[in-house]
Amino acid sequence: MSKKYIALLVKQDEKARQKADELAQWLQQRGVNVVYADGFSKKLPSKPISCMIVLGGDGTFLSAARLIGSHDIPLMGIKFGEVGFLAETLENCLYDAVQALLDGRFHIEERMRLKVSVSREDKEIASSSVLNDLVLNRGALSRLVYCVVSIDGSYLTTFKADGLIVATPTGSTAYSLAAGGPVIHPMVPGIILTPICPFTLTNRPLIIPDSSTIELCLEGDSDDIMLTLDGQEGISIGPSDKIMVTRGEHPVKMINFKKDSYYNVLKARLLWSGGRA
């Protein structure tokens, strides 16, 4: 690991912040430069960052992924949240994992992101990328959303549901899973369409190639519709808006220490076989 700067991004929690301060001191004693990153900011620290250590749950990790944007900065997650699939390392293994990081005893796993753009009257009004998912649903009013879906220019169907989730394989264990979607290994090149409580029972989750271009628009009553990106950002969607979704150009690079560690995380978080390793 080159001795540039290691960035620390910490959830808003006193225990996590205290542990981050201890880690920063530990790193500095070993000649490593440390800088703190702000998950609520849209700007990275103005230092040459070699990697970012994220202390928190999945929400904090998603904030880190949004913060690095297209920058080639690997992320290492340390789980401090209640439930999490994005951090393979637990708090009690923190220093062993960071020492392995410094020693170069790790590998990089690339996770696909989705590029999302919203246009209104043929003018782009928003553009972003997501690591987990984008969700189209209604706000306070409990009424069906009519979501027209086209894939590669061909009309697929109009989902009549409480909403629609478009997820990456990484996001298959997030909201999509809670809505009845499948679990997909992160290395499987696909995109998941999961309707939320569909009115028509034959509207089932669908997995499509990650090379697909997805177009979403609304039909019928489109009041109070929100597009939520990774649970971090919300955009109000109107009847004339079009949402385009494609595979992103910049995957998230995640630092891992064990081969097939994803299965261990999956078993532990979903309590398969009682969570036995």
C-alpha positions in Angstrom: 0.0 0.0 0.0 1.6 3.3 -1.1 1.9 5.9 1.7 -0.4 8.4 0.3 -3.5 9.2 2.4 -5.9 6.7 3.8 -9.3 8.3 4.2 -11.7 7.5 7.0 -15.4 7.9 6.6 -17.4 7.3 9.8 -21.1 6.9 10.5 -22.7 9.5 12.8 -22.2 7.4 16.0 -20.1 8.1 19.1 -18.8 4.6 19.3 -17.8 4.5 15.7 -16.2 7.9 15.9 -14.2 7.0 18.9 -13.0 3.8 17.2 -12.1 5.9 14.1 -10.0 8.2 16.2 -8.2 5.3 17.7 -7.6 3.8 14.3 -6.2 7.1 13.0 -3.7 7.3 15.8 -2.7 3.6 15.2 -2.2 4.3 11.5 -0.2 7.5 12.2 2.1 5.6 14.5 2.9 3.4 11.6 3.8 6.3 9.3 0.4 6.4 7.5 -1.1 9.7 6.6 -4.8 9.9 7.6 -7.6 12.2 6.5 -11.3 12.2 7.4 -13.9 12.3 4.7 -17.4 13.7 5.1 -20.2 11.5 3.9 -22.6 14.4 3.7 -20.2 16.4 1.5 -20.1 16.1 -2.3 -16.3 16.8 -2.3 -13.5 14.5 -1.5 -10.6 15.7 0.7 -8.0 17.4 -1.4 -5.4 14.8 -0.7 -4.0 11.9 -2.8 -6.2 9.1 -1.3 -5.0 5.5 -1.8 -8.1 3.9 -0.2 -11.0 4.7 2.0 -11.9 2.8 5.2 -15.6 3.0 6.0 -16.8 2.5 9.6 -20.5 2.0 9.6 -23.4 0.1 8.1 -24.6 -0.2 4.5 -25.9 3.4 4.5 -22.5 4.8 5.3 -20.9 2.5 2.7 -23.3 3.8 0.1 -22.5 7.4 1.1 -18.8 6.6 0.5 -19.5 5.1 -2.9 -21.4 8.2 -3.9 -18.6 10.4 -2.5 -15.8 8.8 -4.5 -17.9 9.0 -7.7 -15.7 8.1 -10.7 -12.4 8.3 -8.7 -10.4 5.1 -8.6 -10.4 4.8 -4.8 -11.0 1.3 -3.3 -13.3 1.0 -0.3 -12.9 -1.1 2.8 -16.0 -1.6 4.9 -15.9 -2.2 8.7 -19.4 -3.1 10.0 -20.8 -0.9 12.7 -24.4 -1.1 11.7 -27.3 -3.4 12.7 -27.6 -5.2 9.3 -25.1 -5.0 6.5 -24.0 -6.9 3.4 -21.4 -4.4 2.1 -18.8 -4.7 4.9 -17.2 -8.1 5.3 -15.0 -7.1 8.2 -16.4 -6.8 11.7 -15.4 -4.3 14.4 -13.5 -6.9 16.5 -11.3 -7.8 13.4 -10.6 -4.2 12.6 -6.8 -4.0 13.3 -6.0 -7.4 11.8 -7.8 -6.3 8.6 -6.1 -2.9 8.4 -2.7 -4.6 9.0 -3.5 -6.9 6.1 -4.4 -3.9 4.0 -1.0 -2.2 4.8 0.8 -5.5 4.0 -0.9 -5.8 0.7 -2.7 -9.0 1.7 -6.0 -8.3 0.0 -7.7 -8.4 -3.4 -10.0 -6.0 -5.2 -13.6 -7.0 -6.2 -15.3 -4.7 -8.7 -19.0 -4.1 -8.1 -21.2 -2.8 -10.9 -23.0 0.5 -10.6 -26.0 1.7 -12.6 -26.0 5.1 -14.3 -29.4 6.9 -13.9 -30.4 10.0 -15.8 -33.7 11.8 -15.6 -34.9 14.0 -18.5 -37.8 16.4 -18.7 -39.0 17.8 -22.0 -35.8 16.3 -23.6 -33.5 18.1 -21.2 -31.5 16.2 -18.6 -32.4 17.4 -15.1 -30.5 14.9 -13.0 -27.8 12.3 -13.4 -26.3 10.0 -10.9 -25.0 6.5 -10.2 -26.1 3.8 -7.7 -24.4 0.8 -6.2 -27.5 -0.8 -4.8 -30.7 0.4 -6.4 -33.1 3.0 -7.6 -36.7 3.0 -6.4 -39.7 4.6 -8.0 -42.7 4.8 -5.7 -45.3 7.1 -4.2 -44.7 9.3 -1.2 -47.4 9.7 1.5 -50.4 8.6 -0.6 -51.0 4.8 -0.7 -52.0 4.4 -4.3 -50.7 2.3 -7.2 -47.9 3.5 -9.4 -48.3 2.9 -13.1 -44.7 2.5 -14.3 -44.2 1.9 -18.1 -41.0 -0.1 -18.7 -39.1 -0.4 -22.0 -35.9 -2.4 -22.5 -33.6 -1.6 -25.4 -36.3 0.4 -27.1 -39.0 -2.3 -26.9 -42.0 -2.0 -24.6 -42.0 -4.6 -21.8 -45.0 -3.9 -19.6 -46.7 -1.4 -17.4 -46.1 -2.4 -13.8 -49.1 -1.6 -11.6 -47.7 -1.8 -8.1 -46.7 0.2 -5.0 -43.5 0.9 -6.8 -40.6 -0.5 -8.8 -37.0 -1.3 -7.8 -34.2 -1.5 -10.3 -31.2 -3.2 -8.6 -27.7 -4.3 -9.2 -26.6 -7.7 -8.0 -25.0 -6.0 -5.0 -28.4 -4.4 -4.3 -30.2 -7.8 -4.6 -29.8 -8.2 -0.8 -31.3 -4.8 0.0 -34.8 -3.5 -0.7 -35.3 -5.8 -3.7 -34.8 -8.8 -1.4 -37.4 -7.5 1.0 -39.8 -7.0 -1.9 -39.4 -10.7 -3.0 -36.6 -10.3 -5.4 -33.8 -12.9 -5.9 -30.4 -13.0 -4.3 -27.7 -12.7 -7.1 -24.0 -13.1 -6.6 -22.3 -9.7 -7.3 -20.2 -11.2 -10.1 -23.3 -12.2 -12.1 -23.7 -9.6 -14.9 -27.4 -8.7 -14.5 -29.9 -6.1 -13.6 -33.0 -6.9 -11.5 -36.5 -5.4 -11.9 -38.6 -6.0 -8.8 -42.2 -4.7 -8.5 -43.2 -3.7 -5.0 -46.5 -5.4 -4.1 -47.7 -5.7 -7.7 -51.5 -5.5 -8.4 -51.1 -8.3 -10.9 -49.7 -11.5 -9.4 -48.1 -12.5 -12.7 -45.8 -9.4 -12.5 -42.8 -11.1 -11.0 -39.1 -10.0 -10.5 -37.1 -10.1 -13.7 -33.4 -10.4 -14.3 -32.1 -8.9 -17.5 -28.6 -8.6 -19.0 -26.5 -5.8 -17.7 -25.9 -4.5 -21.2 -29.6 -3.5 -21.4 -30.9 0.1 -21.6 -34.0 0.5 -19.4 -36.5 3.4 -19.9 -39.0 4.2 -17.2 -41.9 6.6 -17.4 -45.2 7.1 -15.6 -48.8 6.6 -16.7 -52.0 7.8 -15.2 -52.0 9.6 -11.8 -48.4 10.6 -11.3 -48.8 12.9 -8.3 -46.3 12.5 -5.4 -43.9 10.1 -7.2 -40.3 10.0 -6.0 -37.2 8.4 -7.5 -34.8 7.4 -4.7 -31.2 6.6 -5.4 -29.4 4.3 -3.0 -31.7 5.6 -0.3 -29.4 8.7 -0.3 -31.1 11.1 -2.7 -34.7 11.7 -3.8 -36.0 13.3 -7.0 -39.6 14.2 -7.6 -40.8 12.6 -10.9 -43.5 14.2 -13.1 -45.7 12.7 -15.9 -43.5 13.9 -18.7 -40.2 12.7 -17.2 -38.2 9.8 -18.5 -35.7 7.8 -16.5 -32.9 6.0 -18.4 -30.9 3.3 -16.7 -27.7 1.7 -18.0 -24.6 0.0 -16.6 -22.3 2.5 -15.2 -18.8 3.1 -16.5 -17.1 3.2 -13.1 -17.6 0.2 -10.8 -16.9 0.4 -7.1 -13.7 -1.3 -6.0 -14.2 -3.2 -2.8 -11.3 -4.5 -0.7 -11.7 -8.1 0.4 -9.4 -10.4 2.3 -10.8 -13.9 1.8 -11.8 -15.8 -1.3 -15.5 -16.3 -1.6 -16.1 -14.1 1.5 -19.4 -13.1 0.0 -20.9 -16.4 0.9 -19.8 -16.1 4.5 -21.4 -12.6 4.7 -24.6 -13.9 3.1 -24.8 -16.9 5.5 -24.2 -14.7 8.5 -26.6 -11.9 7.6 -29.4 -14.2 6.5 -28.8 -16.6 9.3 -28.6 -19.6 7.0 -27.8 -22.7 9.0 -28.1 -20.5 12.1 -25.4 -18.2 10.8 -22.8 -20.9 11.2 -19.5 -20.2 9.4 
